[in-house]
């Protein structure tokens, strides 16, 4: 979970840097969507880590909820080309 949080934060940083250099409105929209998705993922990984010992079922659910957001981010980026 800690590794997931670190990767999500690193990806978030990369997206924020790309946003600064982007002029395409469609790509900017997709990148902003991804920024929100990775903010959510980063926070969720950190929360899941604390829940893992006391409530593994809830932790598992929280991780599975993140997947569609990240998948939608990838789809948005592909659609923006």
Order of alpha helices (4+ residues) and beta strands (2+ residues): alpha-alpha-alpha
